[in-house]
Structure formats: structure tokens, C-alpha cells
Amino acid sequence: MVGPRRAGKTYFMYWIAQDLMSKGWPRSSIVYINFEDVRLSVLKPTDFSVFLKVINEEAREYNGRILLMLDEVQSLPEWGRWVRTLLDRGGRYFVVLSGSSSKVRASDVATELRGGRYIDRLVLPFSFREFLRVRGFEQEFLGGVPERHGKLLNYLRDYVLNGSLPEVVLKPEMASDLVRTYRQTIIYRDIIERYKIRDAAFFETFLEIVENNFGGYVSVTKLGNYFKS
């Protein structure tokens, strides 16, 4: 599962686990690991055997299989080799992966898990239809009622201004704070850190100019002249 931060990939994993348990999978056969946990930041490929030992010490097979849910797998060095090795162990492991789309693109997955041994799912924020469903608004019954049209436009303004990441939609009273926090996280962790941008203040200024011109044209030449001045 690939998608932007906070789009619901981890929740989707929990939903898969809950669905399997409702169909008879025991909880002891399902292992969830978040590789953004600081305690796992020291893992190296040479730790793979210890990794397997601990999993099999804690988990129990169900019909000869263990479900491994590896969250934010891009934080694991050489994660592709780890997963390919798991898949090569006689079908013992059923593996569900998630990764932030800023660090794990579809092309990266195809390269790392070559051989067509995966099914990919893109997890995105709510569509406007899904947003309205969360708000309990039935758009099929607009009719000619101006009040309903006005309410629909009000929801559309909220959708455009605050976006549709699940937590933002489910906690409207915290929307502005959440959007600001997400913006900072994405800028610093997914852009500045990943691409090793040395002058973060310069980039912030550039980004503010682009954001203030959202929906309009941005001239690279004018931006260059602005920063030279």
C-alpha cells in the first residue's frame, strides 16, 4: 500500500487484520511492525536472522502461515531484499507492506519486488463524495431546495480549504492545526531531508510564493529575479 502521509494506510492494515480475524485468523498469527519506531532504527540486513527468530518466537502459525504487516517499510535499509527473502521461504509468510509515496513510488516497488510477486494499492485521502458521506450529507437528494445547495457549497469550501486527509475530516475542530502540522512534516521529512536541501529557509520562502499563487501561473524567471534581488 502506497500513499501520502496520514492518508489511512495504517488504519487500512488494521482493517485487513480485523477482517481476517473475523474469518478465523487468530490474533497470535498476525504481527504488526512499524519501522518508524526509533527502537528499530538500528536494524541492518545482517539482523534478518534475528528478526525471523523473534517473529517465530512470538507468533503462531495458522494453516502454516504468519501474517506480517510491515508499516513504513521504506525506513528499513534494503527493505526489498528483506521482503523478497520472506516471500521465498516456502509461502510461510503473508506480507502486507505500507510506504509513504514520497519515498516509495510505484516504480520503486516494481524494482524492489521484481517478478510480479505483489499487488499494489494506492491509498488516497477522501474524495469529495466520501467527504460528504462522512458529513452525513446525501447529495442525491438535492432537489430544488436552496438550503441544501448552500450547505453543499459550504462543504465544498471546507473540502478545498482544509483538504480531505481522514483525521482532518473526522476532527473538523482541529483542522487548521492538523493541516499546519502535516505541511511541516511533509516539507521537512519528505522534501528537505530526502533531497538534502541545505538552505531550508530559502526553500520555505520559495514554497510560500508558490502557495500564494495557487491556481495561477508561476514564472521561474521572475522567481529567479526575485531571489537575486
C-alpha positions in Angstrom: 0.0 0.0 0.0 1.4 3.3 -1.2 0.1 6.7 -0.5 0.7 10.1 1.1 1.3 10.6 4.8 -1.8 10.4 7.0 -4.0 9.0 4.2 -5.0 6.0 6.2 -2.5 3.2 5.3 -2.0 2.1 8.8 -5.7 2.0 9.5 -6.2 0.0 6.3 -3.7 -2.5 7.7 -5.7 -2.7 11.0 -8.9 -3.2 8.9 -7.3 -6.1 7.0 -6.2 -7.7 10.3 -9.7 -7.3 11.8 -11.3 -8.7 8.6 -9.0 -11.8 8.7 -9.7 -12.4 12.5 -13.4 -12.3 11.8 -12.8 -15.1 9.3 -10.9 -17.3 11.8 -7.3 -16.0 11.8 -6.1 -16.0 15.5 -4.6 -12.8 16.8 -1.4 -14.7 17.6 -0.8 -15.3 13.9 -0.7 -11.6 13.0 2.4 -9.5 13.5 2.4 -5.7 13.0 5.7 -3.8 12.9 6.1 0.0 12.5 9.6 0.6 11.1 9.4 4.3 12.1 9.7 3.2 15.7 13.1 4.6 17.0 13.9 1.2 18.6 14.1 -0.4 15.1 16.2 2.4 13.5 19.4 0.3 14.1 18.2 -2.7 12.0 20.6 -3.8 9.3 20.4 -6.6 6.7 22.7 -8.7 8.9 19.9 -8.7 11.6 17.5 -10.6 9.3 18.0 -13.9 11.0 17.4 -12.4 14.5 14.3 -10.7 13.0 12.9 -14.0 11.9 13.8 -15.7 15.2 11.9 -13.1 17.3 8.8 -13.3 15.0 8.6 -17.0 15.2 9.2 -16.9 19.0 6.2 -14.6 19.5 3.8 -15.6 16.7 2.0 -18.8 16.0 1.3 -20.3 12.5 -2.3 -20.5 11.2 -2.6 -23.1 8.4 1.1 -22.9 8.0 1.3 -19.1 7.6 2.1 -16.0 9.6 0.7 -12.6 8.5 3.4 -9.9 8.6 2.2 -6.3 8.4 5.3 -4.1 7.8 4.4 -0.4 8.2 6.5 2.5 6.7 8.8 -0.2 5.3 10.9 2.4 3.4 12.6 3.2 6.8 14.2 -0.3 6.7 17.6 -0.3 4.9 17.4 -2.6 1.8 13.8 -3.4 2.5 13.3 -5.0 -0.8 15.8 -7.7 0.0 14.1 -8.4 3.3 10.7 -8.8 1.7 11.9 -10.9 -1.2 13.6 -13.2 1.2 10.4 -13.5 3.3 8.4 -14.4 0.2 11.0 -17.0 -0.8 10.5 -19.0 2.4 8.0 -21.5 1.1 4.9 -19.4 1.4 5.3 -19.3 5.2 4.7 -15.5 5.3 1.8 -13.5 4.0 3.2 -10.0 3.8 1.4 -6.6 3.8 3.6 -3.5 3.3 2.9 0.2 3.5 5.2 3.0 2.4 4.9 6.8 2.1 4.5 7.7 -1.6 7.2 10.4 -1.2 9.7 7.7 -0.5 8.3 4.6 -2.1 6.9 5.2 -5.6 5.2 2.6 -7.8 8.4 2.3 -9.8 10.4 1.7 -6.6 8.1 -1.2 -5.6 8.3 -2.7 -9.1 12.1 -2.6 -8.8 12.4 -3.9 -5.3 9.7 -6.7 -5.6 10.5 -7.7 -9.1 8.9 -10.8 -10.6 5.3 -9.7 -10.3 5.0 -11.0 -6.7 2.9 -8.2 -5.4 -0.4 -6.5 -5.8 -0.3 -2.7 -5.3 -2.9 -0.5 -3.8 -2.8 3.3 -3.9 -4.4 4.8 -0.7 -5.5 8.4 -1.1 -7.4 10.9 1.0 -11.2 11.1 0.8 -12.8 12.0 -2.5 -15.5 14.7 -2.2 -18.2 12.0 -2.4 -16.5 10.2 0.6 -16.1 13.5 2.4 -19.9 14.2 2.1 -20.6 10.7 3.3 -18.6 11.3 6.4 -20.5 14.5 7.0 -23.8 12.6 6.5 -24.9 14.7 3.5 -26.9 12.8 0.8 -26.1 14.7 -2.4 -28.5 12.5 -4.4 -31.5 14.4 -2.8 -30.6 18.0 -3.6 -33.8 18.6 -5.5 -34.6 22.3 -5.8 -34.0 23.2 -2.2 -31.7 26.2 -2.0 -30.8 25.4 1.6 -29.3 22.1 0.6 -27.4 23.7 -2.3 -26.0 26.3 0.1 -24.9 23.5 2.6 -23.3 21.6 -0.3 -21.2 24.7 -1.3 -20.3 25.2 2.4 -18.9 21.6 2.5 -17.1 22.2 -0.8 -15.4 25.3 0.6 -14.3 23.3 3.7 -13.0 20.5 1.4 -11.0 22.9 -0.8 -9.5 24.9 2.1 -8.6 22.1 4.5 -8.2 19.1 2.2 -9.5 15.6 2.9 -7.0 13.7 4.9 -9.1 11.4 7.1 -8.0 12.9 10.5 -8.7 16.4 9.2 -12.2 15.4 8.1 -13.0 13.5 11.2 -11.8 16.2 13.6 -13.0 19.5 12.0 -12.4 21.4 15.2 -8.7 20.7 14.8 -8.5 21.0 11.0 -6.3 24.1 10.8 -3.8 22.9 13.4 -3.6 19.4 11.7 -3.1 20.9 8.2 -0.3 23.1 9.5 1.4 20.2 11.3 1.1 17.9 8.2 2.5 20.6 6.0 5.6 21.0 8.2 6.1 17.2 8.4 5.9 16.8 4.6 8.1 19.7 3.9 10.9 18.7 6.3 10.8 14.9 6.2 9.7 14.2 2.7 11.4 17.1 0.8 14.2 18.8 2.7 15.6 15.7 4.4 15.1 13.4 1.5 16.6 15.7 -1.1 19.2 17.1 1.3 18.2 20.7 0.7 20.9 22.7 2.6 19.1 26.1 2.7 15.7 25.3 4.3 14.8 29.0 4.8 15.3 29.7 1.1 13.1 26.7 0.3 10.4 27.8 2.7 10.3 31.3 1.1 10.1 29.7 -2.4 7.2 27.4 -1.2 5.3 30.4 0.3 5.4 32.2 -3.0 4.2 29.2 -4.9 1.4 28.6 -2.4 0.3 32.2 -2.5 0.0 31.9 -6.3 -2.0 28.6 -6.1 -4.1 28.2 -9.2 -2.2 30.8 -11.1 1.0 30.8 -13.3 4.4 30.9 -11.6 7.2 32.3 -13.7 10.6 30.6 -13.0 12.3 33.7 -14.5 10.5 36.1 -12.2 11.2 33.8 -9.2 14.9 33.8 -10.1 15.0 37.6 -10.4 13.2 37.9 -7.1 15.7 35.8 -5.2 18.6 37.5 -6.9 17.3 40.9 -5.7 
